């Protein structure tokens, strides 16, 4: 369990023709065998690029990318061999022309498995994604969600040592997404498959993953992008504030200067129903918004997304949801103490990017 | 014109044009696969030259190969002038840019994710190339058949490199030219209709292929 499947050292990659000059740089990363690693970050954070590197579809510009103790790029055909063990499930999967079963059997046929075994594996993989008996249907006309399930089945049928998945539940409804999460977990348990997946949803990452890697602008960051705000700081000497949006102020203690990035722990944010019986909260860092999403981080903790002038994520005990009058689409007030705002980056003009 | 002459002319047409289509496809499809999968300096120039070559008149290509294959030409020693081989070579060069162009377009239309998906499911680079070809098989078939249709309907190369020799290099188009020059318009029209029937058959094949693609995708 503790042996590393991947070992990354000073890994560096940039797209040669990228107008935005995006680059990915990771000092060190070990991916443990049999573990589930979530890559969490906003669009453009480098999640897909990292998955493509781990799938040996992109070649690192520098550093070392070890897979099962070897550097595949240093060996002739090493990347092609490594790709047989590390399968990538892309965000918008491509299905080859033909039937669902043809697609699921695709990798198995490349591996020249006996037809009887292929048939069995195809059936069991389709059963896992709840497409039993659909093998002979053509892939034309499948919905995005069904195509995603076929692609998941196609990857699972290979029983790979590593399954790399780029937002694997993005096209699925909530119930099926949960089912697929269980399937990914099961793959790890059943076949010892190491799973690396990307997601925007912090709740999904914390529900599913053993380890989480937060990425922002191609760099590892030590916090989630949730509740992460930045702006030019102003100060009165005792407290400082930034305005991520004009007129919307986040206040924190101390005298800060330059461009500040700060995060607020979701657990530090208190949620109250707007117009509830109790007096509205007063002081700095009070925001009004509407609950646009509710999830469970675990059995006891609810995660709510509140969209207003800014979008916040807050956690609170499931049993308090009702007592505080918090419901989906309901209007709420949020409050957090200035002391709970963590400044993670403070840059004066000309300084570099986030760590 | 006797039936045997007619049958031979049809056979020569089908043989030389069919061979040209096969040879040109064997060369053109890998070129198109290379061009569609890579970006490099000078690619636009290569495509421009190919497009220009596509528009080359058949007599120009005929003249080029005539000068190469004639007794005093650099390849005169091969003794190929006025043979079916010379016709096949000339027609191959005629349709090569057409098959490259059509195949390039067909392969560019294959979703770029196809190759990547094949690679990540364990295909080698060569297997991934085959899979891209397989995904484009119907448009590629159109490219090959378009090349065949162009070869079978041309007259300049067949006349200059084949010489319209009875029972040897005379094909449908050179027969039409001969019959017309003799004032045998009826024979010319019959041969023309025959050529149209063959072209129609090629088109039916293409349509069948395309409707097969529609059913599958």
Interface residues (C-beta under 8 A of the other chain):
Chain A: X55 X57 X77 X80 X83 X84 X87 X88 X90 X92 X93 X94 X96 X97 X98 X106 X107 X110 X111 X138 X140 X154 X155 X158
Chain B: X111 X113 X114 X116 X117 X118 X119 X120 X121 X122 X123 X124 X125 X127 X131 X134 X135 X216 X217
